[in-house]
Structure formats: C-alpha cells, structure tokens
Amino acid sequence: MIDKIAEKTGVSKKQAEDMIEAFQEITINTLKAGEEMTLTGFGTFMAKKRTARGGVNPQNPSERIQIPEVTVPKFKAGKALKDALKNK
C-alpha cells in the first residue's frame, strides 16, 4: 500500500508510510473516543460493543465458558465503494 500511495501521489515512500501511520493513529484514537470516522463515499469506521455471552470451549466442547464483553471495530462500506465493486 505504501508503494502504491507513493507512486500515485508522487511523494516518497517514507512520506507515504507516515501518512498511513497517521491515518491509523487518528482512526484508533477516534474509535477509542467512541466516535465514528467517515471517509465520504468509501465508508465508515465505528466501534461496537459485543455483549458478554456464553460459549463453548473449543478445546473441550463439553465445557461451557463465559465470553466477556468486548469492543470490536466495524466497517460499513459507502455507496461509491459498493458501486465500484458491483461494476468491476
């Protein structure tokens, strides 16, 4: 991805790497703050809570385990991305 960004934008690979790292940091911090991050037409990143639930130990299927609540990242594709993939 770094190589493609550098080539497409005409910046150095180091600058492209810095851009990717900045994007990752901004996205993570935004989601940690409980906010959504939207790239218009591309999609929306969000954090959702997955509630605690019961499950089965995969190493011992007869044993029931409690799976704790966890926050997970979600991505909802935007219209432009969906349309681009439909028409490939």
HTML snippet that shows the backbone in 3Dmol.js (N, CA, C, O; Angstrom):
<script src="https://3Dmol.org/build/3Dmol-min.js"></script>
<div id="view" style="width:600px;height:400px;position:relative"></div>
<script>
const pdb = `
ATOM      1  N   MET A   1       0.828  -1.187   0.000  1.00  0.00           N
ATOM      2  CA  MET A   1       0.000   0.000   0.000  1.00  0.00           C
ATOM      3  C   MET A   1       0.875   1.254   0.000  1.00  0.00           C
ATOM      4  O   MET A   1       0.581   2.234  -0.685  1.00  0.00           O
ATOM      5  N   ILE A   2       1.953   1.203   0.780  1.00  0.00           N
ATOM      6  CA  ILE A   2       2.859   2.352   0.850  1.00  0.00           C
ATOM      7  C   ILE A   2       3.422   2.671  -0.531  1.00  0.00           C
ATOM      8  O   ILE A   2       3.463   3.832  -0.938  1.00  0.00           O
ATOM      9  N   ASP A   3       3.854   1.639  -1.246  1.00  0.00           N
ATOM     10  CA  ASP A   3       4.406   1.838  -2.589  1.00  0.00           C
ATOM     11  C   ASP A   3       3.376   2.455  -3.528  1.00  0.00           C
ATOM     12  O   ASP A   3       3.701   3.355  -4.303  1.00  0.00           O
ATOM     13  N   LYS A   4       2.145   1.979  -3.461  1.00  0.00           N
ATOM     14  CA  LYS A   4       1.096   2.488  -4.350  1.00  0.00           C
ATOM     15  C   LYS A   4       0.739   3.934  -4.035  1.00  0.00           C
ATOM     16  O   LYS A   4       0.514   4.729  -4.947  1.00  0.00           O
ATOM     17  N   ILE A   5       0.686   4.283  -2.747  1.00  0.00           N
ATOM     18  CA  ILE A   5       0.398   5.671  -2.372  1.00  0.00           C
ATOM     19  C   ILE A   5       1.528   6.582  -2.821  1.00  0.00           C
ATOM     20  O   ILE A   5       1.284   7.662  -3.359  1.00  0.00           O
ATOM     21  N   ALA A   6       2.760   6.150  -2.603  1.00  0.00           N
ATOM     22  CA  ALA A   6       3.915   6.961  -3.017  1.00  0.00           C
ATOM     23  C   ALA A   6       3.897   7.195  -4.522  1.00  0.00           C
ATOM     24  O   ALA A   6       4.136   8.310  -4.985  1.00  0.00           O
ATOM     25  N   GLU A   7       3.618   6.156  -5.273  1.00  0.00           N
ATOM     26  CA  GLU A   7       3.584   6.266  -6.731  1.00  0.00           C
ATOM     27  C   GLU A   7       2.435   7.161  -7.202  1.00  0.00           C
ATOM     28  O   GLU A   7       2.617   8.020  -8.064  1.00  0.00           O
ATOM     29  N   LYS A   8       1.258   6.947  -6.627  1.00  0.00           N
ATOM     30  CA  LYS A   8       0.062   7.689  -7.051  1.00  0.00           C
ATOM     31  C   LYS A   8       0.140   9.180  -6.712  1.00  0.00           C
ATOM     32  O   LYS A   8      -0.321  10.018  -7.486  1.00  0.00           O
ATOM     33  N   THR A   9       0.724   9.508  -5.555  1.00  0.00           N
ATOM     34  CA  THR A   9       0.748  10.899  -5.106  1.00  0.00           C
ATOM     35  C   THR A   9       2.060  11.619  -5.401  1.00  0.00           C
ATOM     36  O   THR A   9       2.137  12.842  -5.282  1.00  0.00           O
ATOM     37  N   GLY A  10       3.091  10.868  -5.784  1.00  0.00           N
ATOM     38  CA  GLY A  10       4.374  11.493  -6.097  1.00  0.00           C
ATOM     39  C   GLY A  10       5.170  11.883  -4.860  1.00  0.00           C
ATOM     40  O   GLY A  10       6.035  12.755  -4.932  1.00  0.00           O
ATOM     41  N   VAL A  11       4.888  11.247  -3.728  1.00  0.00           N
ATOM     42  CA  VAL A  11       5.658  11.519  -2.515  1.00  0.00           C
ATOM     43  C   VAL A  11       6.620  10.351  -2.283  1.00  0.00           C
ATOM     44  O   VAL A  11       6.521   9.307  -2.928  1.00  0.00           O
ATOM     45  N   SER A  12       7.539  10.551  -1.359  1.00  0.00           N
ATOM     46  CA  SER A  12       8.493   9.483  -1.052  1.00  0.00           C
ATOM     47  C   SER A  12       7.791   8.351  -0.304  1.00  0.00           C
ATOM     48  O   SER A  12       6.704   8.529   0.245  1.00  0.00           O
ATOM     49  N   LYS A  13       8.434   7.187  -0.295  1.00  0.00           N
ATOM     50  CA  LYS A  13       7.865   6.056   0.441  1.00  0.00           C
ATOM     51  C   LYS A  13       7.794   6.365   1.930  1.00  0.00           C
ATOM     52  O   LYS A  13       6.857   5.939   2.606  1.00  0.00           O
ATOM     53  N   LYS A  14       8.763   7.093   2.444  1.00  0.00           N
ATOM     54  CA  LYS A  14       8.762   7.469   3.862  1.00  0.00           C
ATOM     55  C   LYS A  14       7.562   8.370   4.170  1.00  0.00           C
ATOM     56  O   LYS A  14       6.891   8.195   5.187  1.00  0.00           O
ATOM     57  N   GLN A  15       7.299   9.339   3.280  1.00  0.00           N
ATOM     58  CA  GLN A  15       6.147  10.221   3.480  1.00  0.00           C
ATOM     59  C   GLN A  15       4.832   9.427   3.403  1.00  0.00           C
ATOM     60  O   GLN A  15       3.911   9.670   4.183  1.00  0.00           O
ATOM     61  N   ALA A  16       4.754   8.482   2.465  1.00  0.00           N
ATOM     62  CA  ALA A  16       3.555   7.654   2.342  1.00  0.00           C
ATOM     63  C   ALA A  16       3.378   6.806   3.595  1.00  0.00           C
ATOM     64  O   ALA A  16       2.259   6.647   4.083  1.00  0.00           O
ATOM     65  N   GLU A  17       4.467   6.263   4.116  1.00  0.00           N
ATOM     66  CA  GLU A  17       4.404   5.472   5.347  1.00  0.00           C
ATOM     67  C   GLU A  17       3.923   6.330   6.510  1.00  0.00           C
ATOM     68  O   GLU A  17       3.109   5.885   7.319  1.00  0.00           O
ATOM     69  N   ASP A  18       4.428   7.567   6.593  1.00  0.00           N
ATOM     70  CA  ASP A  18       3.988   8.493   7.641  1.00  0.00           C
ATOM     71  C   ASP A  18       2.498   8.789   7.529  1.00  0.00           C
ATOM     72  O   ASP A  18       1.810   8.902   8.543  1.00  0.00           O
ATOM     73  N   MET A  19       1.988   8.916   6.290  1.00  0.00           N
ATOM     74  CA  MET A  19       0.562   9.171   6.074  1.00  0.00           C
ATOM     75  C   MET A  19      -0.282   7.996   6.567  1.00  0.00           C
ATOM     76  O   MET A  19      -1.306   8.187   7.223  1.00  0.00           O
ATOM     77  N   ILE A  20       0.158   6.788   6.245  1.00  0.00           N
ATOM     78  CA  ILE A  20      -0.571   5.587   6.674  1.00  0.00           C
ATOM     79  C   ILE A  20      -0.578   5.490   8.200  1.00  0.00           C
ATOM     80  O   ILE A  20      -1.612   5.209   8.805  1.00  0.00           O
ATOM     81  N   GLU A  21       0.582   5.726   8.814  1.00  0.00           N
ATOM     82  CA  GLU A  21       0.671   5.667  10.278  1.00  0.00           C
ATOM     83  C   GLU A  21      -0.213   6.725  10.925  1.00  0.00           C
ATOM     84  O   GLU A  21      -0.852   6.466  11.945  1.00  0.00           O
ATOM     85  N   ALA A  22      -0.250   7.927  10.330  1.00  0.00           N
ATOM     86  CA  ALA A  22      -1.106   8.989  10.860  1.00  0.00           C
ATOM     87  C   ALA A  22      -2.573   8.598  10.745  1.00  0.00           C
ATOM     88  O   ALA A  22      -3.349   8.812  11.676  1.00  0.00           O
ATOM     89  N   PHE A  23      -2.954   8.028   9.607  1.00  0.00           N
ATOM     90  CA  PHE A  23      -4.333   7.570   9.412  1.00  0.00           C
ATOM     91  C   PHE A  23      -4.703   6.521  10.456  1.00  0.00           C
ATOM     92  O   PHE A  23      -5.775   6.590  11.057  1.00  0.00           O
ATOM     93  N   GLN A  24      -3.824   5.558  10.668  1.00  0.00           N
ATOM     94  CA  GLN A  24      -4.089   4.518  11.662  1.00  0.00           C
ATOM     95  C   GLN A  24      -4.256   5.115  13.054  1.00  0.00           C
ATOM     96  O   GLN A  24      -5.193   4.770  13.775  1.00  0.00           O
ATOM     97  N   GLU A  25      -3.351   6.004  13.427  1.00  0.00           N
ATOM     98  CA  GLU A  25      -3.400   6.618  14.761  1.00  0.00           C
ATOM     99  C   GLU A  25      -4.681   7.431  14.947  1.00  0.00           C
ATOM    100  O   GLU A  25      -5.337   7.337  15.985  1.00  0.00           O
ATOM    101  N   ILE A  26      -5.029   8.218  13.951  1.00  0.00           N
ATOM    102  CA  ILE A  26      -6.243   9.037  14.026  1.00  0.00           C
ATOM    103  C   ILE A  26      -7.479   8.152  14.126  1.00  0.00           C
ATOM    104  O   ILE A  26      -8.375   8.419  14.927  1.00  0.00           O
ATOM    105  N   THR A  27      -7.528   7.099  13.313  1.00  0.00           N
ATOM    106  CA  THR A  27      -8.668   6.187  13.326  1.00  0.00           C
ATOM    107  C   THR A  27      -8.807   5.513  14.681  1.00  0.00           C
ATOM    108  O   THR A  27      -9.903   5.472  15.239  1.00  0.00           O
ATOM    109  N   ILE A  28      -7.717   4.984  15.216  1.00  0.00           N
ATOM    110  CA  ILE A  28      -7.745   4.299  16.514  1.00  0.00           C
ATOM    111  C   ILE A  28      -8.195   5.247  17.618  1.00  0.00           C
ATOM    112  O   ILE A  28      -9.052   4.898  18.431  1.00  0.00           O
ATOM    113  N   ASN A  29      -7.620   6.444  17.647  1.00  0.00           N
ATOM    114  CA  ASN A  29      -7.977   7.411  18.696  1.00  0.00           C
ATOM    115  C   ASN A  29      -9.435   7.855  18.580  1.00  0.00           C
ATOM    116  O   ASN A  29     -10.104   8.061  19.592  1.00  0.00           O
ATOM    117  N   THR A  30      -9.925   8.000  17.355  1.00  0.00           N
ATOM    118  CA  THR A  30     -11.321   8.392  17.145  1.00  0.00           C
ATOM    119  C   THR A  30     -12.258   7.298  17.645  1.00  0.00           C
ATOM    120  O   THR A  30     -13.247   7.586  18.319  1.00  0.00           O
ATOM    121  N   LEU A  31     -11.952   6.046  17.317  1.00  0.00           N
ATOM    122  CA  LEU A  31     -12.801   4.932  17.745  1.00  0.00           C
ATOM    123  C   LEU A  31     -12.736   4.731  19.252  1.00  0.00           C
ATOM    124  O   LEU A  31     -13.748   4.419  19.879  1.00  0.00           O
ATOM    125  N   LYS A  32     -11.549   4.908  19.843  1.00  0.00           N
ATOM    126  CA  LYS A  32     -11.413   4.797  21.303  1.00  0.00           C
ATOM    127  C   LYS A  32     -12.264   5.839  22.015  1.00  0.00           C
ATOM    128  O   LYS A  32     -12.775   5.596  23.108  1.00  0.00           O
ATOM    129  N   ALA A  33     -12.411   7.008  21.383  1.00  0.00           N
ATOM    130  CA  ALA A  33     -13.206   8.089  21.970  1.00  0.00           C
ATOM    131  C   ALA A  33     -14.705   7.850  21.777  1.00  0.00           C
ATOM    132  O   ALA A  33     -15.522   8.662  22.210  1.00  0.00           O
ATOM    133  N   GLY A  34     -15.069   6.742  21.130  1.00  0.00           N
ATOM    134  CA  GLY A  34     -16.479   6.420  20.933  1.00  0.00           C
ATOM    135  C   GLY A  34     -17.110   7.122  19.748  1.00  0.00           C
ATOM    136  O   GLY A  34     -18.334   7.170  19.628  1.00  0.00           O
ATOM    137  N   GLU A  35     -16.284   7.665  18.877  1.00  0.00           N
ATOM    138  CA  GLU A  35     -16.795   8.384  17.717  1.00  0.00           C
ATOM    139  C   GLU A  35     -16.641   7.534  16.460  1.00  0.00           C
ATOM    140  O   GLU A  35     -15.880   6.566  16.442  1.00  0.00           O
ATOM    141  N   GLU A  36     -17.369   7.904  15.414  1.00  0.00           N
ATOM    142  CA  GLU A  36     -17.243   7.252  14.116  1.00  0.00           C
ATOM    143  C   GLU A  36     -16.313   8.073  13.234  1.00  0.00           C
ATOM    144  O   GLU A  36     -16.166   9.280  13.425  1.00  0.00           O
ATOM    145  N   MET A  37     -15.689   7.410  12.268  1.00  0.00           N
ATOM    146  CA  MET A  37     -14.842   8.118  11.317  1.00  0.00           C
ATOM    147  C   MET A  37     -15.327   7.774   9.915  1.00  0.00           C
ATOM    148  O   MET A  37     -15.302   6.612   9.510  1.00  0.00           O
ATOM    149  N   THR A  38     -15.767   8.785   9.177  1.00  0.00           N
ATOM    150  CA  THR A  38     -16.337   8.582   7.851  1.00  0.00           C
ATOM    151  C   THR A  38     -15.413   9.125   6.781  1.00  0.00           C
ATOM    152  O   THR A  38     -14.930  10.254   6.866  1.00  0.00           O
ATOM    153  N   LEU A  39     -15.176   8.299   5.769  1.00  0.00           N
ATOM    154  CA  LEU A  39     -14.499   8.736   4.549  1.00  0.00           C
ATOM    155  C   LEU A  39     -15.592   8.743   3.487  1.00  0.00           C
ATOM    156  O   LEU A  39     -15.991   7.686   2.997  1.00  0.00           O
ATOM    157  N   THR A  40     -16.071   9.918   3.134  1.00  0.00           N
ATOM    158  CA  THR A  40     -17.232  10.068   2.266  1.00  0.00           C
ATOM    159  C   THR A  40     -17.084   9.232   1.003  1.00  0.00           C
ATOM    160  O   THR A  40     -16.081   9.314   0.295  1.00  0.00           O
ATOM    161  N   GLY A  41     -18.105   8.428   0.741  1.00  0.00           N
ATOM    162  CA  GLY A  41     -18.124   7.565  -0.431  1.00  0.00           C
ATOM    163  C   GLY A  41     -17.422   6.237  -0.220  1.00  0.00           C
ATOM    164  O   GLY A  41     -17.777   5.246  -0.858  1.00  0.00           O
ATOM    165  N   PHE A  42     -16.435   6.198   0.659  1.00  0.00           N
ATOM    166  CA  PHE A  42     -15.671   4.972   0.897  1.00  0.00           C
ATOM    167  C   PHE A  42     -16.309   4.129   1.989  1.00  0.00           C
ATOM    168  O   PHE A  42     -16.578   2.943   1.796  1.00  0.00           O
ATOM    169  N   GLY A  43     -16.553   4.759   3.154  1.00  0.00           N
ATOM    170  CA  GLY A  43     -17.182   4.015   4.231  1.00  0.00           C
ATOM    171  C   GLY A  43     -16.978   4.654   5.585  1.00  0.00           C
ATOM    172  O   GLY A  43     -16.375   5.720   5.706  1.00  0.00           O
ATOM    173  N   THR A  44     -17.495   3.981   6.605  1.00  0.00           N
ATOM    174  CA  THR A  44     -17.451   4.480   7.970  1.00  0.00           C
ATOM    175  C   THR A  44     -16.860   3.426   8.895  1.00  0.00           C
ATOM    176  O   THR A  44     -17.275   2.267   8.889  1.00  0.00           O
ATOM    177  N   PHE A  45     -15.884   3.850   9.690  1.00  0.00           N
ATOM    178  CA  PHE A  45     -15.305   3.009  10.727  1.00  0.00           C
ATOM    179  C   PHE A  45     -16.011   3.343  12.030  1.00  0.00           C
ATOM    180  O   PHE A  45     -16.258   4.514  12.320  1.00  0.00           O
ATOM    181  N   MET A  46     -16.341   2.319  12.824  1.00  0.00           N
ATOM    182  CA  MET A  46     -17.004   2.542  14.100  1.00  0.00           C
ATOM    183  C   MET A  46     -16.592   1.450  15.080  1.00  0.00           C
ATOM    184  O   MET A  46     -16.103   0.393  14.681  1.00  0.00           O
ATOM    185  N   ALA A  47     -16.794   1.716  16.356  1.00  0.00           N
ATOM    186  CA  ALA A  47     -16.529   0.720  17.397  1.00  0.00           C
ATOM    187  C   ALA A  47     -17.866   0.309  17.987  1.00  0.00           C
ATOM    188  O   ALA A  47     -18.685   1.158  18.340  1.00  0.00           O
ATOM    189  N   LYS A  48     -18.084  -0.998  18.094  1.00  0.00           N
ATOM    190  CA  LYS A  48     -19.320  -1.526  18.649  1.00  0.00           C
ATOM    191  C   LYS A  48     -18.985  -2.450  19.814  1.00  0.00           C
ATOM    192  O   LYS A  48     -17.977  -3.155  19.803  1.00  0.00           O
ATOM    193  N   LYS A  49     -19.855  -2.427  20.817  1.00  0.00           N
ATOM    194  CA  LYS A  49     -19.686  -3.342  21.949  1.00  0.00           C
ATOM    195  C   LYS A  49     -20.366  -4.662  21.620  1.00  0.00           C
ATOM    196  O   LYS A  49     -21.520  -4.694  21.191  1.00  0.00           O
ATOM    197  N   ARG A  50     -19.640  -5.741  21.827  1.00  0.00           N
ATOM    198  CA  ARG A  50     -20.209  -7.084  21.698  1.00  0.00           C
ATOM    199  C   ARG A  50     -20.484  -7.538  23.124  1.00  0.00           C
ATOM    200  O   ARG A  50     -19.559  -7.656  23.927  1.00  0.00           O
ATOM    201  N   THR A  51     -21.732  -7.789  23.441  1.00  0.00           N
ATOM    202  CA  THR A  51     -22.117  -8.118  24.811  1.00  0.00           C
ATOM    203  C   THR A  51     -21.530  -9.455  25.262  1.00  0.00           C
ATOM    204  O   THR A  51     -21.191 -10.321  24.455  1.00  0.00           O
ATOM    205  N   ALA A  52     -21.427  -9.582  26.573  1.00  0.00           N
ATOM    206  CA  ALA A  52     -20.947 -10.839  27.157  1.00  0.00           C
ATOM    207  C   ALA A  52     -21.954 -11.941  26.825  1.00  0.00           C
ATOM    208  O   ALA A  52     -23.159 -11.700  26.742  1.00  0.00           O
ATOM    209  N   ARG A  53     -21.440 -13.135  26.640  1.00  0.00           N
ATOM    210  CA  ARG A  53     -22.322 -14.247  26.299  1.00  0.00           C
ATOM    211  C   ARG A  53     -21.667 -15.565  26.685  1.00  0.00           C
ATOM    212  O   ARG A  53     -20.465 -15.632  26.941  1.00  0.00           O
ATOM    213  N   GLY A  54     -22.463 -16.581  26.718  1.00  0.00           N
ATOM    214  CA  GLY A  54     -21.949 -17.915  26.995  1.00  0.00           C
ATOM    215  C   GLY A  54     -21.427 -18.546  25.719  1.00  0.00           C
ATOM    216  O   GLY A  54     -21.897 -18.230  24.627  1.00  0.00           O
ATOM    217  N   GLY A  55     -20.472 -19.422  25.853  1.00  0.00           N
ATOM    218  CA  GLY A  55     -19.918 -20.095  24.695  1.00  0.00           C
ATOM    219  C   GLY A  55     -19.434 -21.482  25.064  1.00  0.00           C
ATOM    220  O   GLY A  55     -19.671 -21.967  26.171  1.00  0.00           O
ATOM    221  N   VAL A  56     -18.755 -22.113  24.123  1.00  0.00           N
ATOM    222  CA  VAL A  56     -18.231 -23.457  24.307  1.00  0.00           C
ATOM    223  C   VAL A  56     -16.719 -23.406  24.155  1.00  0.00           C
ATOM    224  O   VAL A  56     -16.203 -22.773  23.235  1.00  0.00           O
ATOM    225  N   ASN A  57     -16.011 -24.073  25.058  1.00  0.00           N
ATOM    226  CA  ASN A  57     -14.559 -24.157  24.975  1.00  0.00           C
ATOM    227  C   ASN A  57     -14.205 -25.009  23.759  1.00  0.00           C
ATOM    228  O   ASN A  57     -14.557 -26.188  23.724  1.00  0.00           O
ATOM    229  N   PRO A  58     -13.509 -24.441  22.745  1.00  0.00           N
ATOM    230  CA  PRO A  58     -13.206 -25.213  21.537  1.00  0.00           C
ATOM    231  C   PRO A  58     -12.277 -26.405  21.803  1.00  0.00           C
ATOM    232  O   PRO A  58     -12.275 -27.368  21.037  1.00  0.00           O
ATOM    233  N   GLN A  59     -11.500 -26.346  22.872  1.00  0.00           N
ATOM    234  CA  GLN A  59     -10.594 -27.449  23.197  1.00  0.00           C
ATOM    235  C   GLN A  59     -11.303 -28.555  23.987  1.00  0.00           C
ATOM    236  O   GLN A  59     -10.829 -29.689  24.053  1.00  0.00           O
ATOM    237  N   ASN A  60     -12.450 -28.202  24.585  1.00  0.00           N
ATOM    238  CA  ASN A  60     -13.223 -29.173  25.357  1.00  0.00           C
ATOM    239  C   ASN A  60     -14.710 -28.830  25.162  1.00  0.00           C
ATOM    240  O   ASN A  60     -15.294 -28.138  25.996  1.00  0.00           O
ATOM    241  N   PRO A  61     -15.317 -29.302  24.083  1.00  0.00           N
ATOM    242  CA  PRO A  61     -16.679 -28.896  23.723  1.00  0.00           C
ATOM    243  C   PRO A  61     -17.752 -29.134  24.788  1.00  0.00           C
ATOM    244  O   PRO A  61     -18.818 -28.521  24.733  1.00  0.00           O
ATOM    245  N   SER A  62     -17.488 -30.000  25.739  1.00  0.00           N
ATOM    246  CA  SER A  62     -18.494 -30.230  26.773  1.00  0.00           C
ATOM    247  C   SER A  62     -18.439 -29.161  27.867  1.00  0.00           C
ATOM    248  O   SER A  62     -19.325 -29.099  28.719  1.00  0.00           O
ATOM    249  N   GLU A  63     -17.405 -28.326  27.844  1.00  0.00           N
ATOM    250  CA  GLU A  63     -17.238 -27.274  28.859  1.00  0.00           C
ATOM    251  C   GLU A  63     -17.818 -25.952  28.363  1.00  0.00           C
ATOM    252  O   GLU A  63     -17.479 -25.484  27.276  1.00  0.00           O
ATOM    253  N   ARG A  64     -18.692 -25.357  29.168  1.00  0.00           N
ATOM    254  CA  ARG A  64     -19.267 -24.042  28.859  1.00  0.00           C
ATOM    255  C   ARG A  64     -18.340 -22.971  29.433  1.00  0.00           C
ATOM    256  O   ARG A  64     -17.792 -23.135  30.522  1.00  0.00           O
ATOM    257  N   ILE A  65     -18.169 -21.882  28.699  1.00  0.00           N
ATOM    258  CA  ILE A  65     -17.344 -20.771  29.174  1.00  0.00           C
ATOM    259  C   ILE A  65     -18.125 -19.476  29.039  1.00  0.00           C
ATOM    260  O   ILE A  65     -19.092 -19.400  28.281  1.00  0.00           O
ATOM    261  N   GLN A  66     -17.697 -18.454  29.782  1.00  0.00           N
ATOM    262  CA  GLN A  66     -18.294 -17.126  29.689  1.00  0.00           C
ATOM    263  C   GLN A  66     -17.371 -16.260  28.853  1.00  0.00           C
ATOM    264  O   GLN A  66     -16.198 -16.094  29.189  1.00  0.00           O
ATOM    265  N   ILE A  67     -17.890 -15.708  27.767  1.00  0.00           N
ATOM    266  CA  ILE A  67     -17.125 -14.811  26.903  1.00  0.00           C
ATOM    267  C   ILE A  67     -17.438 -13.388  27.355  1.00  0.00           C
ATOM    268  O   ILE A  67     -18.602 -12.987  27.349  1.00  0.00           O
ATOM    269  N   PRO A  68     -16.412 -12.609  27.751  1.00  0.00           N
ATOM    270  CA  PRO A  68     -16.662 -11.268  28.282  1.00  0.00           C
ATOM    271  C   PRO A  68     -17.071 -10.267  27.199  1.00  0.00           C
ATOM    272  O   PRO A  68     -16.859 -10.494  26.007  1.00  0.00           O
ATOM    273  N   GLU A  69     -17.659  -9.157  27.642  1.00  0.00           N
ATOM    274  CA  GLU A  69     -17.992  -8.057  26.737  1.00  0.00           C
ATOM    275  C   GLU A  69     -16.700  -7.504  26.151  1.00  0.00           C
ATOM    276  O   GLU A  69     -15.680  -7.416  26.834  1.00  0.00           O
ATOM    277  N   VAL A  70     -16.758  -7.135  24.883  1.00  0.00           N
ATOM    278  CA  VAL A  70     -15.569  -6.595  24.218  1.00  0.00           C
ATOM    279  C   VAL A  70     -16.003  -5.551  23.196  1.00  0.00           C
ATOM    280  O   VAL A  70     -17.099  -5.634  22.642  1.00  0.00           O
ATOM    281  N   THR A  71     -15.148  -4.577  22.951  1.00  0.00           N
ATOM    282  CA  THR A  71     -15.393  -3.581  21.916  1.00  0.00           C
ATOM    283  C   THR A  71     -14.635  -4.010  20.666  1.00  0.00           C
ATOM    284  O   THR A  71     -13.439  -4.295  20.723  1.00  0.00           O
ATOM    285  N   VAL A  72     -15.343  -4.053  19.529  1.00  0.00           N
ATOM    286  CA  VAL A  72     -14.743  -4.512  18.282  1.00  0.00           C
ATOM    287  C   VAL A  72     -14.892  -3.445  17.204  1.00  0.00           C
ATOM    288  O   VAL A  72     -15.852  -2.675  17.223  1.00  0.00           O
ATOM    289  N   PRO A  73     -13.945  -3.393  16.260  1.00  0.00           N
ATOM    290  CA  PRO A  73     -14.065  -2.448  15.153  1.00  0.00           C
ATOM    291  C   PRO A  73     -15.056  -2.964  14.112  1.00  0.00           C
ATOM    292  O   PRO A  73     -15.150  -4.167  13.869  1.00  0.00           O
ATOM    293  N   LYS A  74     -15.783  -2.050  13.509  1.00  0.00           N
ATOM    294  CA  LYS A  74     -16.715  -2.379  12.430  1.00  0.00           C
ATOM    295  C   LYS A  74     -16.471  -1.414  11.283  1.00  0.00           C
ATOM    296  O   LYS A  74     -16.018  -0.288  11.486  1.00  0.00           O
ATOM    297  N   PHE A  75     -16.778  -1.869  10.081  1.00  0.00           N
ATOM    298  CA  PHE A  75     -16.657  -1.023   8.895  1.00  0.00           C
ATOM    299  C   PHE A  75     -17.918  -1.183   8.070  1.00  0.00           C
ATOM    300  O   PHE A  75     -18.345  -2.298   7.773  1.00  0.00           O
ATOM    301  N   LYS A  76     -18.509  -0.056   7.702  1.00  0.00           N
ATOM    302  CA  LYS A  76     -19.688  -0.063   6.837  1.00  0.00           C
ATOM    303  C   LYS A  76     -19.286   0.587   5.521  1.00  0.00           C
ATOM    304  O   LYS A  76     -18.941   1.768   5.488  1.00  0.00           O
ATOM    305  N   ALA A  77     -19.331  -0.174   4.448  1.00  0.00           N
ATOM    306  CA  ALA A  77     -18.916   0.330   3.142  1.00  0.00           C
ATOM    307  C   ALA A  77     -19.859   1.427   2.652  1.00  0.00           C
ATOM    308  O   ALA A  77     -21.072   1.354   2.849  1.00  0.00           O
ATOM    309  N   GLY A  78     -19.286   2.440   2.012  1.00  0.00           N
ATOM    310  CA  GLY A  78     -20.064   3.533   1.448  1.00  0.00           C
ATOM    311  C   GLY A  78     -20.573   3.194   0.058  1.00  0.00           C
ATOM    312  O   GLY A  78     -20.162   2.197  -0.534  1.00  0.00           O
ATOM    313  N   LYS A  79     -21.461   4.019  -0.456  1.00  0.00           N
ATOM    314  CA  LYS A  79     -22.098   3.776  -1.748  1.00  0.00           C
ATOM    315  C   LYS A  79     -21.085   3.713  -2.884  1.00  0.00           C
ATOM    316  O   LYS A  79     -21.178   2.829  -3.736  1.00  0.00           O
ATOM    317  N   ALA A  80     -20.125   4.625  -2.918  1.00  0.00           N
ATOM    318  CA  ALA A  80     -19.156   4.641  -4.015  1.00  0.00           C
ATOM    319  C   ALA A  80     -18.336   3.355  -4.029  1.00  0.00           C
ATOM    320  O   ALA A  80     -18.067   2.817  -5.103  1.00  0.00           O
ATOM    321  N   LEU A  81     -17.934   2.852  -2.872  1.00  0.00           N
ATOM    322  CA  LEU A  81     -17.173   1.610  -2.787  1.00  0.00           C
ATOM    323  C   LEU A  81     -18.024   0.437  -3.241  1.00  0.00           C
ATOM    324  O   LEU A  81     -17.562  -0.399  -4.018  1.00  0.00           O
ATOM    325  N   LYS A  82     -19.264   0.363  -2.767  1.00  0.00           N
ATOM    326  CA  LYS A  82     -20.168  -0.718  -3.174  1.00  0.00           C
ATOM    327  C   LYS A  82     -20.396  -0.720  -4.682  1.00  0.00           C
ATOM    328  O   LYS A  82     -20.347  -1.763  -5.334  1.00  0.00           O
ATOM    329  N   ASP A  83     -20.646   0.479  -5.222  1.00  0.00           N
ATOM    330  CA  ASP A  83     -20.903   0.586  -6.652  1.00  0.00           C
ATOM    331  C   ASP A  83     -19.674   0.210  -7.476  1.00  0.00           C
ATOM    332  O   ASP A  83     -19.804  -0.423  -8.524  1.00  0.00           O
ATOM    333  N   ALA A  84     -18.497   0.590  -7.020  1.00  0.00           N
ATOM    334  CA  ALA A  84     -17.256   0.277  -7.732  1.00  0.00           C
ATOM    335  C   ALA A  84     -17.040  -1.242  -7.803  1.00  0.00           C
ATOM    336  O   ALA A  84     -16.557  -1.756  -8.812  1.00  0.00           O
ATOM    337  N   LEU A  85     -17.394  -1.943  -6.746  1.00  0.00           N
ATOM    338  CA  LEU A  85     -17.206  -3.386  -6.730  1.00  0.00           C
ATOM    339  C   LEU A  85     -18.280  -4.127  -7.538  1.00  0.00           C
ATOM    340  O   LEU A  85     -18.026  -5.208  -8.069  1.00  0.00           O
ATOM    341  N   LYS A  86     -19.469  -3.544  -7.625  1.00  0.00           N
ATOM    342  CA  LYS A  86     -20.537  -4.161  -8.413  1.00  0.00           C
ATOM    343  C   LYS A  86     -20.198  -4.136  -9.893  1.00  0.00           C
ATOM    344  O   LYS A  86     -20.541  -5.056 -10.635  1.00  0.00           O
ATOM    345  N   ASN A  87     -19.523  -3.077 -10.312  1.00  0.00           N
ATOM    346  CA  ASN A  87     -19.268  -2.848 -11.740  1.00  0.00           C
ATOM    347  C   ASN A  87     -17.852  -3.202 -12.151  1.00  0.00           C
ATOM    348  O   ASN A  87     -17.312  -2.588 -13.072  1.00  0.00           O
ATOM    349  N   LYS A  88     -17.237  -4.171 -11.496  1.00  0.00           N
ATOM    350  CA  LYS A  88     -15.846  -4.458 -11.852  1.00  0.00           C
ATOM    351  C   LYS A  88     -15.676  -5.285 -13.072  1.00  0.00           C
ATOM    352  O   LYS A  88     -14.547  -5.586 -13.462  1.00  0.00           O
TER     353      LYS A  88
END
`;
const viewer = $3Dmol.createViewer("view");
viewer.addModel(pdb, "pdb");
viewer.setStyle({}, {cartoon: {color: "spectrum"}});
viewer.zoomTo();
viewer.render();
</script>
